[in-house]
Amino acid sequence: MFEGVPIHWFLVLSTTMFFIGIYGFLVRKNLITMLMSIELILNSVCINFLAFNKILFPEHLEGMFFTLFIIAVAAAEASVAIAIIINIYRRLVNIDVEKMNEMKY
């Protein structure tokens, strides 16, 4: 799978994805794009788990299991977050984070 590709390529890719996710989460005001940024962060962690597992312990599958667990948690998180976003949109007719001060009371 990774025989010809050096590990630093995977590290550069996952670091880039991680910081794009952090930037998107901090800068964007739309809840959907913030959710997509969190998914991007989780995917970068999955790439790290797979790369380090294949390089350091190719006979074990711990990185694969952690990645499957992260994917399951991300799917559950996305479904709950989308349900919350839909309820917010039905109540407030927008999903802008700056206008969520009505939910305080």
Biopython code that builds the backbone (N, CA, C, O; Angstrom):
import numpy as np
from Bio.PDB.StructureBuilder import StructureBuilder

atoms = [
    (1, "MET", "N", (0.819, -1.197, 0.000)),
    (1, "MET", "CA", (0.000, 0.000, 0.000)),
    (1, "MET", "C", (0.866, 1.266, 0.000)),
    (1, "MET", "O", (0.652, 2.158, -0.821)),
    (2, "PHE", "N", (1.842, 1.351, 0.914)),
    (2, "PHE", "CA", (2.675, 2.547, 1.019)),
    (2, "PHE", "C", (4.129, 2.271, 0.639)),
    (2, "PHE", "O", (5.004, 3.053, 1.009)),
    (3, "GLU", "N", (4.417, 1.197, -0.080)),
    (3, "GLU", "CA", (5.800, 0.780, -0.288)),
    (3, "GLU", "C", (6.653, 1.851, -0.958)),
    (3, "GLU", "O", (7.786, 2.077, -0.531)),
    (4, "GLY", "N", (6.151, 2.512, -1.982)),
    (4, "GLY", "CA", (6.962, 3.470, -2.705)),
    (4, "GLY", "C", (6.815, 4.906, -2.244)),
    (4, "GLY", "O", (7.514, 5.787, -2.744)),
    (5, "VAL", "N", (5.921, 5.161, -1.304)),
    (5, "VAL", "CA", (5.633, 6.538, -0.894)),
    (5, "VAL", "C", (6.278, 6.802, 0.465)),
    (5, "VAL", "O", (6.012, 6.072, 1.421)),
    (6, "PRO", "N", (7.119, 7.830, 0.568)),
    (6, "PRO", "CA", (7.728, 8.153, 1.876)),
    (6, "PRO", "C", (6.676, 8.660, 2.868)),
    (6, "PRO", "O", (5.647, 9.219, 2.489)),
    (7, "ILE", "N", (6.976, 8.444, 4.143)),
    (7, "ILE", "CA", (6.004, 8.803, 5.188)),
    (7, "ILE", "C", (5.827, 10.312, 5.291)),
    (7, "ILE", "O", (4.755, 10.768, 5.688)),
    (8, "HIS", "N", (6.835, 11.099, 4.948)),
    (8, "HIS", "CA", (6.685, 12.551, 5.106)),
    (8, "HIS", "C", (5.641, 13.116, 4.141)),
    (8, "HIS", "O", (5.095, 14.188, 4.401)),
    (9, "TRP", "N", (5.354, 12.436, 3.052)),
    (9, "TRP", "CA", (4.266, 12.894, 2.172)),
    (9, "TRP", "C", (2.923, 12.781, 2.884)),
    (9, "TRP", "O", (2.079, 13.671, 2.784)),
    (10, "PHE", "N", (2.736, 11.676, 3.603)),
    (10, "PHE", "CA", (1.498, 11.515, 4.360)),
    (10, "PHE", "C", (1.402, 12.532, 5.492)),
    (10, "PHE", "O", (0.325, 13.050, 5.787)),
    (11, "LEU", "N", (2.536, 12.810, 6.119)),
    (11, "LEU", "CA", (2.536, 13.796, 7.201)),
    (11, "LEU", "C", (2.251, 15.199, 6.684)),
    (11, "LEU", "O", (1.535, 15.965, 7.329)),
    (12, "VAL", "N", (2.797, 15.535, 5.545)),
    (12, "VAL", "CA", (2.516, 16.845, 4.956)),
    (12, "VAL", "C", (1.044, 16.942, 4.562)),
    (12, "VAL", "O", (0.402, 17.963, 4.806)),
    (13, "LEU", "N", (0.508, 15.883, 3.954)),
    (13, "LEU", "CA", (-0.905, 15.873, 3.570)),
    (13, "LEU", "C", (-1.819, 15.998, 4.786)),
    (13, "LEU", "O", (-2.750, 16.803, 4.783)),
    (14, "SER", "N", (-1.556, 15.207, 5.823)),
    (14, "SER", "CA", (-2.435, 15.262, 6.994)),
    (14, "SER", "C", (-2.284, 16.572, 7.756)),
    (14, "SER", "O", (-3.266, 17.084, 8.294)),
    (15, "THR", "N", (-1.077, 17.125, 7.812)),
    (15, "THR", "CA", (-0.896, 18.423, 8.471)),
    (15, "THR", "C", (-1.625, 19.520, 7.715)),
    (15, "THR", "O", (-2.251, 20.389, 8.322)),
    (16, "THR", "N", (-1.545, 19.481, 6.390)),
    (16, "THR", "CA", (-2.251, 20.469, 5.574)),
    (16, "THR", "C", (-3.758, 20.349, 5.780)),
    (16, "THR", "O", (-4.450, 21.352, 5.957)),
    (17, "MET", "N", (-4.259, 19.122, 5.756)),
    (17, "MET", "CA", (-5.691, 18.928, 5.977)),
    (17, "MET", "C", (-6.113, 19.390, 7.368)),
    (17, "MET", "O", (-7.173, 19.993, 7.530)),
    (18, "PHE", "N", (-5.280, 19.105, 8.374)),
    (18, "PHE", "CA", (-5.604, 19.496, 9.743)),
    (18, "PHE", "C", (-5.700, 21.010, 9.878)),
    (18, "PHE", "O", (-6.649, 21.523, 10.471)),
    (19, "PHE", "N", (-4.724, 21.724, 9.333)),
    (19, "PHE", "CA", (-4.734, 23.173, 9.485)),
    (19, "PHE", "C", (-5.783, 23.844, 8.603)),
    (19, "PHE", "O", (-6.286, 24.909, 8.959)),
    (20, "ILE", "N", (-6.121, 23.253, 7.473)),
    (20, "ILE", "CA", (-7.246, 23.763, 6.682)),
    (20, "ILE", "C", (-8.539, 23.585, 7.470)),
    (20, "ILE", "O", (-9.404, 24.461, 7.454)),
    (21, "GLY", "N", (-8.673, 22.449, 8.161)),
    (21, "GLY", "CA", (-9.847, 22.228, 9.002)),
    (21, "GLY", "C", (-9.931, 23.205, 10.164)),
    (21, "GLY", "O", (-11.004, 23.728, 10.462)),
    (22, "ILE", "N", (-8.808, 23.451, 10.819)),
    (22, "ILE", "CA", (-8.780, 24.425, 11.921)),
    (22, "ILE", "C", (-9.131, 25.814, 11.407)),
    (22, "ILE", "O", (-9.922, 26.530, 12.021)),
    (23, "TYR", "N", (-8.540, 26.193, 10.277)),
    (23, "TYR", "CA", (-8.825, 27.499, 9.690)),
    (23, "TYR", "C", (-10.306, 27.618, 9.323)),
    (23, "TYR", "O", (-10.939, 28.634, 9.610)),
    (24, "GLY", "N", (-10.847, 26.595, 8.698)),
    (24, "GLY", "CA", (-12.262, 26.624, 8.321)),
    (24, "GLY", "C", (-13.180, 26.690, 9.524)),
    (24, "GLY", "O", (-14.217, 27.351, 9.478)),
    (25, "PHE", "N", (-12.809, 26.008, 10.608)),
    (25, "PHE", "CA", (-13.650, 26.037, 11.803)),
    (25, "PHE", "C", (-13.610, 27.400, 12.478)),
    (25, "PHE", "O", (-14.635, 27.876, 12.966)),
    (26, "LEU", "N", (-12.454, 28.029, 12.512)),
    (26, "LEU", "CA", (-12.335, 29.308, 13.198)),
    (26, "LEU", "C", (-12.844, 30.491, 12.376)),
    (26, "LEU", "O", (-13.320, 31.471, 12.948)),
    (27, "VAL", "N", (-12.754, 30.420, 11.060)),
    (27, "VAL", "CA", (-13.085, 31.566, 10.224)),
    (27, "VAL", "C", (-14.537, 31.551, 9.760)),
    (27, "VAL", "O", (-15.186, 32.596, 9.734)),
    (28, "ARG", "N", (-15.047, 30.395, 9.399)),
    (28, "ARG", "CA", (-16.398, 30.310, 8.833)),
    (28, "ARG", "C", (-17.458, 30.529, 9.903)),
    (28, "ARG", "O", (-17.256, 30.207, 11.074)),
    (29, "LYS", "N", (-18.577, 31.075, 9.485)),
    (29, "LYS", "CA", (-19.681, 31.334, 10.403)),
    (29, "LYS", "C", (-20.874, 30.422, 10.150)),
    (29, "LYS", "O", (-21.825, 30.418, 10.932)),
    (30, "ASN", "N", (-20.836, 29.655, 9.077)),
    (30, "ASN", "CA", (-21.926, 28.755, 8.738)),
    (30, "ASN", "C", (-21.718, 27.426, 9.472)),
    (30, "ASN", "O", (-20.606, 26.898, 9.494)),
    (31, "LEU", "N", (-22.770, 26.893, 10.063)),
    (31, "LEU", "CA", (-22.641, 25.671, 10.841)),
    (31, "LEU", "C", (-22.281, 24.469, 9.977)),
    (31, "LEU", "O", (-21.559, 23.582, 10.432)),
    (32, "ILE", "N", (-22.766, 24.422, 8.749)),
    (32, "ILE", "CA", (-22.460, 23.300, 7.867)),
    (32, "ILE", "C", (-20.969, 23.292, 7.511)),
    (32, "ILE", "O", (-20.343, 22.232, 7.519)),
    (33, "THR", "N", (-20.403, 24.439, 7.204)),
    (33, "THR", "CA", (-18.976, 24.478, 6.878)),
    (33, "THR", "C", (-18.110, 24.203, 8.110)),
    (33, "THR", "O", (-17.016, 23.651, 7.988)),
    (34, "MET", "N", (-18.588, 24.580, 9.281)),
    (34, "MET", "CA", (-17.866, 24.239, 10.501)),
    (34, "MET", "C", (-17.883, 22.729, 10.728)),
    (34, "MET", "O", (-16.884, 22.156, 11.164)),
    (35, "LEU", "N", (-19.004, 22.088, 10.437)),
    (35, "LEU", "CA", (-19.102, 20.635, 10.550)),
    (35, "LEU", "C", (-18.174, 19.954, 9.541)),
    (35, "LEU", "O", (-17.526, 18.959, 9.866)),
    (36, "MET", "N", (-18.112, 20.481, 8.332)),
    (36, "MET", "CA", (-17.203, 19.927, 7.330)),
    (36, "MET", "C", (-15.751, 20.097, 7.743)),
    (36, "MET", "O", (-14.919, 19.244, 7.438)),
    (37, "SER", "N", (-15.437, 21.174, 8.426)),
    (37, "SER", "CA", (-14.076, 21.393, 8.901)),
    (37, "SER", "C", (-13.703, 20.373, 9.984)),
    (37, "SER", "O", (-12.573, 19.887, 10.016)),
    (38, "ILE", "N", (-14.634, 20.057, 10.851)),
    (38, "ILE", "CA", (-14.381, 19.036, 11.871)),
    (38, "ILE", "C", (-14.155, 17.680, 11.221)),
    (38, "ILE", "O", (-13.288, 16.921, 11.654)),
    (39, "GLU", "N", (-14.923, 17.369, 10.190)),
    (39, "GLU", "CA", (-14.721, 16.115, 9.466)),
    (39, "GLU", "C", (-13.356, 16.077, 8.798)),
    (39, "GLU", "O", (-12.723, 15.023, 8.746)),
    (40, "LEU", "N", (-12.899, 17.203, 8.291)),
    (40, "LEU", "CA", (-11.575, 17.279, 7.673)),
    (40, "LEU", "C", (-10.477, 17.033, 8.706)),
    (40, "LEU", "O", (-9.481, 16.372, 8.410)),
    (41, "ILE", "N", (-10.652, 17.552, 9.893)),
    (41, "ILE", "CA", (-9.693, 17.320, 10.969)),
    (41, "ILE", "C", (-9.652, 15.840, 11.336)),
    (41, "ILE", "O", (-8.572, 15.276, 11.512)),
    (42, "LEU", "N", (-10.800, 15.219, 11.451)),
    (42, "LEU", "CA", (-10.842, 13.797, 11.795)),
    (42, "LEU", "C", (-10.230, 12.933, 10.691)),
    (42, "LEU", "O", (-9.577, 11.932, 10.985)),
    (43, "ASN", "N", (-10.432, 13.303, 9.440)),
    (43, "ASN", "CA", (-9.821, 12.553, 8.344)),
    (43, "ASN", "C", (-8.303, 12.685, 8.347)),
    (43, "ASN", "O", (-7.600, 11.736, 8.001)),
    (44, "SER", "N", (-7.794, 13.848, 8.731)),
    (44, "SER", "CA", (-6.337, 13.991, 8.810)),
    (44, "SER", "C", (-5.761, 13.101, 9.911)),
    (44, "SER", "O", (-4.668, 12.556, 9.757)),
    (45, "VAL", "N", (-6.475, 12.953, 10.999)),
    (45, "VAL", "CA", (-6.032, 12.053, 12.067)),
    (45, "VAL", "C", (-6.034, 10.605, 11.568)),
    (45, "VAL", "O", (-5.136, 9.832, 11.900)),
    (46, "CYS", "N", (-7.033, 10.243, 10.778)),
    (46, "CYS", "CA", (-7.088, 8.886, 10.218)),
    (46, "CYS", "C", (-5.900, 8.606, 9.312)),
    (46, "CYS", "O", (-5.348, 7.506, 9.336)),
    (47, "ILE", "N", (-5.505, 9.578, 8.522)),
    (47, "ILE", "CA", (-4.340, 9.403, 7.652)),
    (47, "ILE", "C", (-3.088, 9.178, 8.495)),
    (47, "ILE", "O", (-2.255, 8.339, 8.148)),
    (48, "ASN", "N", (-2.945, 9.903, 9.581)),
    (48, "ASN", "CA", (-1.794, 9.703, 10.464)),
    (48, "ASN", "C", (-1.787, 8.312, 11.075)),
    (48, "ASN", "O", (-0.750, 7.648, 11.099)),
    (49, "PHE", "N", (-2.935, 7.867, 11.567)),
    (49, "PHE", "CA", (-3.010, 6.526, 12.148)),
    (49, "PHE", "C", (-2.617, 5.458, 11.141)),
    (49, "PHE", "O", (-1.846, 4.554, 11.464)),
    (50, "LEU", "N", (-3.137, 5.554, 9.929)),
    (50, "LEU", "CA", (-2.835, 4.548, 8.914)),
    (50, "LEU", "C", (-1.374, 4.579, 8.490)),
    (50, "LEU", "O", (-0.752, 3.529, 8.334)),
    (51, "ALA", "N", (-0.826, 5.761, 8.303)),
    (51, "ALA", "CA", (0.566, 5.863, 7.868)),
    (51, "ALA", "C", (1.523, 5.341, 8.930)),
    (51, "ALA", "O", (2.432, 4.571, 8.618)),
    (52, "PHE", "N", (1.330, 5.747, 10.173)),
    (52, "PHE", "CA", (2.233, 5.289, 11.219)),
    (52, "PHE", "C", (2.068, 3.805, 11.502)),
    (52, "PHE", "O", (3.041, 3.125, 11.829)),
    (53, "ASN", "N", (0.843, 3.292, 11.381)),
    (53, "ASN", "CA", (0.645, 1.866, 11.576)),
    (53, "ASN", "C", (1.367, 1.068, 10.499)),
    (53, "ASN", "O", (2.010, 0.063, 10.803)),
    (54, "LYS", "N", (1.272, 1.495, 9.260)),
    (54, "LYS", "CA", (1.897, 0.762, 8.165)),
    (54, "LYS", "C", (3.419, 0.845, 8.228)),
    (54, "LYS", "O", (4.094, -0.127, 7.892)),
    (55, "ILE", "N", (3.967, 1.962, 8.642)),
    (55, "ILE", "CA", (5.412, 2.121, 8.700)),
    (55, "ILE", "C", (6.013, 1.455, 9.944)),
    (55, "ILE", "O", (7.008, 0.738, 9.836)),
    (56, "LEU", "N", (5.426, 1.682, 11.111)),
    (56, "LEU", "CA", (6.018, 1.201, 12.356)),
    (56, "LEU", "C", (5.663, -0.247, 12.673)),
    (56, "LEU", "O", (6.527, -1.023, 13.081)),
    (57, "PHE", "N", (4.396, -0.615, 12.488)),
    (57, "PHE", "CA", (3.938, -1.964, 12.834)),
    (57, "PHE", "C", (3.110, -2.545, 11.694)),
    (57, "PHE", "O", (1.887, -2.621, 11.807)),
    (58, "PRO", "N", (3.740, -2.955, 10.604)),
    (58, "PRO", "CA", (2.965, -3.421, 9.451)),
    (58, "PRO", "C", (2.225, -4.731, 9.691)),
    (58, "PRO", "O", (1.278, -5.040, 8.968)),
    (59, "GLU", "N", (2.633, -5.500, 10.685)),
    (59, "GLU", "CA", (1.962, -6.777, 10.938)),
    (59, "GLU", "C", (0.756, -6.638, 11.860)),
    (59, "GLU", "O", (-0.024, -7.581, 12.000)),
    (60, "HIS", "N", (0.592, -5.487, 12.486)),
    (60, "HIS", "CA", (-0.539, -5.262, 13.388)),
    (60, "HIS", "C", (-1.578, -4.364, 12.709)),
    (60, "HIS", "O", (-1.292, -3.697, 11.715)),
    (61, "LEU", "N", (-2.785, -4.364, 13.269)),
    (61, "LEU", "CA", (-3.872, -3.594, 12.667)),
    (61, "LEU", "C", (-4.451, -2.539, 13.609)),
    (61, "LEU", "O", (-5.607, -2.145, 13.449)),
    (62, "GLU", "N", (-3.681, -2.080, 14.573)),
    (62, "GLU", "CA", (-4.217, -1.105, 15.517)),
    (62, "GLU", "C", (-4.612, 0.196, 14.833)),
    (62, "GLU", "O", (-5.646, 0.775, 15.164)),
    (63, "GLY", "N", (-3.810, 0.662, 13.889)),
    (63, "GLY", "CA", (-4.136, 1.895, 13.166)),
    (63, "GLY", "C", (-5.424, 1.763, 12.379)),
    (63, "GLY", "O", (-6.200, 2.713, 12.283)),
    (64, "MET", "N", (-5.650, 0.583, 11.815)),
    (64, "MET", "CA", (-6.892, 0.343, 11.069)),
    (64, "MET", "C", (-8.100, 0.373, 12.004)),
    (64, "MET", "O", (-9.140, 0.941, 11.670)),
    (65, "PHE", "N", (-7.956, -0.239, 13.169)),
    (65, "PHE", "CA", (-9.071, -0.261, 14.114)),
    (65, "PHE", "C", (-9.376, 1.129, 14.662)),
    (65, "PHE", "O", (-10.540, 1.499, 14.813)),
    (66, "PHE", "N", (-8.331, 1.895, 14.958)),
    (66, "PHE", "CA", (-8.546, 3.269, 15.409)),
    (66, "PHE", "C", (-9.221, 4.101, 14.323)),
    (66, "PHE", "O", (-10.084, 4.930, 14.609)),
    (67, "THR", "N", (-8.819, 3.870, 13.078)),
    (67, "THR", "CA", (-9.423, 4.599, 11.972)),
    (67, "THR", "C", (-10.895, 4.234, 11.813)),
    (67, "THR", "O", (-11.727, 5.115, 11.599)),
    (68, "LEU", "N", (-11.224, 2.961, 11.914)),
    (68, "LEU", "CA", (-12.631, 2.556, 11.839)),
    (68, "LEU", "C", (-13.444, 3.148, 12.987)),
    (68, "LEU", "O", (-14.593, 3.547, 12.799)),
    (69, "PHE", "N", (-12.843, 3.203, 14.177)),
    (69, "PHE", "CA", (-13.521, 3.807, 15.317)),
    (69, "PHE", "C", (-13.748, 5.299, 15.082)),
    (69, "PHE", "O", (-14.821, 5.815, 15.397)),
    (70, "ILE", "N", (-12.761, 5.994, 14.538)),
    (70, "ILE", "CA", (-12.902, 7.427, 14.253)),
    (70, "ILE", "C", (-13.979, 7.656, 13.200)),
    (70, "ILE", "O", (-14.755, 8.605, 13.308)),
    (71, "ILE", "N", (-14.035, 6.800, 12.182)),
    (71, "ILE", "CA", (-15.058, 6.941, 11.153)),
    (71, "ILE", "C", (-16.446, 6.736, 11.744)),
    (71, "ILE", "O", (-17.379, 7.461, 11.398)),
    (72, "ALA", "N", (-16.592, 5.751, 12.639)),
    (72, "ALA", "CA", (-17.889, 5.522, 13.276)),
    (72, "ALA", "C", (-18.301, 6.699, 14.159)),
    (72, "ALA", "O", (-19.458, 7.118, 14.143)),
    (73, "VAL", "N", (-17.357, 7.224, 14.922)),
    (73, "VAL", "CA", (-17.654, 8.385, 15.771)),
    (73, "VAL", "C", (-17.978, 9.604, 14.912)),
    (73, "VAL", "O", (-18.877, 10.375, 15.249)),
    (74, "ALA", "N", (-17.258, 9.786, 13.811)),
    (74, "ALA", "CA", (-17.512, 10.924, 12.927)),
    (74, "ALA", "C", (-18.891, 10.809, 12.270)),
    (74, "ALA", "O", (-19.572, 11.819, 12.087)),
    (75, "ALA", "N", (-19.303, 9.604, 11.919)),
    (75, "ALA", "CA", (-20.632, 9.429, 11.327)),
    (75, "ALA", "C", (-21.722, 9.739, 12.343)),
    (75, "ALA", "O", (-22.712, 10.392, 12.013)),
    (76, "ALA", "N", (-21.548, 9.278, 13.570)),
    (76, "ALA", "CA", (-22.528, 9.581, 14.612)),
    (76, "ALA", "C", (-22.558, 11.071, 14.919)),
    (76, "ALA", "O", (-23.628, 11.655, 15.090)),
    (77, "GLU", "N", (-21.381, 11.684, 14.988)),
    (77, "GLU", "CA", (-21.295, 13.124, 15.257)),
    (77, "GLU", "C", (-21.951, 13.920, 14.141)),
    (77, "GLU", "O", (-22.648, 14.900, 14.402)),
    (78, "ALA", "N", (-21.732, 13.508, 12.907)),
    (78, "ALA", "CA", (-22.317, 14.231, 11.775)),
    (78, "ALA", "C", (-23.831, 14.106, 11.763)),
    (78, "ALA", "O", (-24.526, 15.082, 11.481)),
    (79, "SER", "N", (-24.352, 12.932, 12.063)),
    (79, "SER", "CA", (-25.810, 12.775, 12.049)),
    (79, "SER", "C", (-26.472, 13.576, 13.161)),
    (79, "SER", "O", (-27.519, 14.186, 12.945)),
    (80, "VAL", "N", (-25.875, 13.581, 14.341)),
    (80, "VAL", "CA", (-26.434, 14.375, 15.446)),
    (80, "VAL", "C", (-26.312, 15.865, 15.141)),
    (80, "VAL", "O", (-27.248, 16.628, 15.381)),
    (81, "ALA", "N", (-25.172, 16.276, 14.619)),
    (81, "ALA", "CA", (-24.974, 17.696, 14.312)),
    (81, "ALA", "C", (-25.921, 18.173, 13.214)),
    (81, "ALA", "O", (-26.451, 19.281, 13.298)),
    (82, "ILE", "N", (-26.139, 17.360, 12.195)),
    (82, "ILE", "CA", (-27.060, 17.758, 11.132)),
    (82, "ILE", "C", (-28.483, 17.838, 11.658)),
    (82, "ILE", "O", (-29.237, 18.724, 11.256)),
    (83, "ALA", "N", (-28.870, 16.922, 12.558)),
    (83, "ALA", "CA", (-30.202, 17.006, 13.162)),
    (83, "ALA", "C", (-30.356, 18.285, 13.978)),
    (83, "ALA", "O", (-31.405, 18.926, 13.930)),
    (84, "ILE", "N", (-29.329, 18.656, 14.720)),
    (84, "ILE", "CA", (-29.376, 19.900, 15.495)),
    (84, "ILE", "C", (-29.436, 21.106, 14.569)),
    (84, "ILE", "O", (-30.187, 22.048, 14.824)),
    (85, "ILE", "N", (-28.651, 21.085, 13.498)),
    (85, "ILE", "CA", (-28.649, 22.197, 12.548)),
    (85, "ILE", "C", (-30.007, 22.343, 11.876)),
    (85, "ILE", "O", (-30.473, 23.463, 11.669)),
    (86, "ILE", "N", (-30.644, 21.238, 11.535)),
    (86, "ILE", "CA", (-31.981, 21.296, 10.925)),
    (86, "ILE", "C", (-32.985, 21.895, 11.896)),
    (86, "ILE", "O", (-33.815, 22.712, 11.497)),
    (87, "ASN", "N", (-32.926, 21.502, 13.166)),
    (87, "ASN", "CA", (-33.841, 22.082, 14.159)),
    (87, "ASN", "C", (-33.574, 23.570, 14.369)),
    (87, "ASN", "O", (-34.513, 24.348, 14.540)),
    (88, "ILE", "N", (-32.313, 23.967, 14.358)),
    (88, "ILE", "CA", (-31.990, 25.394, 14.481)),
    (88, "ILE", "C", (-32.520, 26.159, 13.277)),
    (88, "ILE", "O", (-33.070, 27.251, 13.425)),
    (89, "TYR", "N", (-32.359, 25.593, 12.092)),
    (89, "TYR", "CA", (-32.841, 26.271, 10.887)),
    (89, "TYR", "C", (-34.367, 26.396, 10.892)),
    (89, "TYR", "O", (-34.905, 27.423, 10.477)),
    (90, "ARG", "N", (-35.053, 25.375, 11.350)),
    (90, "ARG", "CA", (-36.522, 25.451, 11.413)),
    (90, "ARG", "C", (-36.989, 26.525, 12.395)),
    (90, "ARG", "O", (-38.014, 27.174, 12.187)),
    (91, "ARG", "N", (-36.218, 26.697, 13.466)),
    (91, "ARG", "CA", (-36.634, 27.675, 14.469)),
    (91, "ARG", "C", (-36.224, 29.097, 14.107)),
    (91, "ARG", "O", (-37.013, 30.026, 14.274)),
    (92, "LEU", "N", (-34.995, 29.282, 13.613)),
    (92, "LEU", "CA", (-34.465, 30.626, 13.395)),
    (92, "LEU", "C", (-34.378, 31.037, 11.932)),
    (92, "LEU", "O", (-34.130, 32.210, 11.654)),
    (93, "VAL", "N", (-34.569, 30.130, 10.992)),
    (93, "VAL", "CA", (-34.531, 30.335, 9.550)),
    (93, "VAL", "C", (-33.157, 30.806, 9.066)),
    (93, "VAL", "O", (-33.069, 31.427, 8.007)),
    (94, "ASN", "N", (-32.107, 30.535, 9.795)),
    (94, "ASN", "CA", (-30.738, 30.725, 9.328)),
    (94, "ASN", "C", (-29.826, 29.841, 10.166)),
    (94, "ASN", "O", (-30.205, 29.387, 11.246)),
    (95, "ILE", "N", (-28.640, 29.607, 9.668)),
    (95, "ILE", "CA", (-27.676, 28.784, 10.404)),
    (95, "ILE", "C", (-26.354, 29.534, 10.573)),
    (95, "ILE", "O", (-25.284, 28.928, 10.612)),
    (96, "ASP", "N", (-26.445, 30.838, 10.671)),
    (96, "ASP", "CA", (-25.269, 31.665, 10.904)),
    (96, "ASP", "C", (-24.951, 31.670, 12.392)),
    (96, "ASP", "O", (-25.838, 31.888, 13.217)),
    (97, "VAL", "N", (-23.697, 31.431, 12.735)),
    (97, "VAL", "CA", (-23.298, 31.331, 14.134)),
    (97, "VAL", "C", (-23.445, 32.663, 14.850)),
    (97, "VAL", "O", (-23.768, 32.694, 16.037)),
    (98, "GLU", "N", (-23.215, 33.751, 14.153)),
    (98, "GLU", "CA", (-23.299, 35.075, 14.762)),
    (98, "GLU", "C", (-24.720, 35.422, 15.209)),
    (98, "GLU", "O", (-24.897, 36.244, 16.108)),
    (99, "LYS", "N", (-25.725, 34.810, 14.599)),
    (99, "LYS", "CA", (-27.115, 35.130, 14.935)),
    (99, "LYS", "C", (-27.748, 34.097, 15.851)),
    (99, "LYS", "O", (-28.974, 34.013, 15.918)),
    (100, "MET", "N", (-26.958, 33.318, 16.548)),
    (100, "MET", "CA", (-27.475, 32.273, 17.429)),
    (100, "MET", "C", (-27.706, 32.758, 18.854)),
    (100, "MET", "O", (-27.895, 31.937, 19.752)),
    (101, "ASN", "N", (-27.696, 34.045, 19.084)),
    (101, "ASN", "CA", (-27.862, 34.530, 20.456)),
    (101, "ASN", "C", (-29.278, 34.327, 20.973)),
    (101, "ASN", "O", (-29.504, 34.463, 22.175)),
    (102, "GLU", "N", (-30.232, 34.009, 20.122)),
    (102, "GLU", "CA", (-31.598, 33.727, 20.568)),
    (102, "GLU", "C", (-31.692, 32.411, 21.321)),
    (102, "GLU", "O", (-32.647, 32.204, 22.070)),
    (103, "MET", "N", (-30.721, 31.509, 21.143)),
    (103, "MET", "CA", (-30.745, 30.200, 21.792)),
    (103, "MET", "C", (-30.261, 30.284, 23.239)),
    (103, "MET", "O", (-30.314, 29.277, 23.944)),
    (104, "LYS", "N", (-29.795, 31.433, 23.708)),
    (104, "LYS", "CA", (-29.253, 31.559, 25.052)),
    (104, "LYS", "C", (-30.337, 31.432, 26.122)),
    (104, "LYS", "O", (-30.056, 30.946, 27.218)),
    (105, "TYR", "N", (-31.545, 31.849, 25.836)),
    (105, "TYR", "CA", (-32.555, 31.931, 26.876)),
    (105, "TYR", "C", (-33.531, 30.791, 26.815)),
    (105, "TYR", "O", (-34.449, 30.720, 27.632)),
]
sb = StructureBuilder()
sb.init_structure("model")
sb.init_model(0)
sb.init_chain("A")
sb.init_seg("    ")
for serial, (resi, resn, name, xyz) in enumerate(atoms, 1):
    if name == "N":
        sb.init_residue(resn, " ", resi, " ")
    sb.init_atom(name, np.array(xyz, "f"), 0.0, 1.0, " ", f" {name:<3s}", serial, name[0])
structure = sb.get_structure()
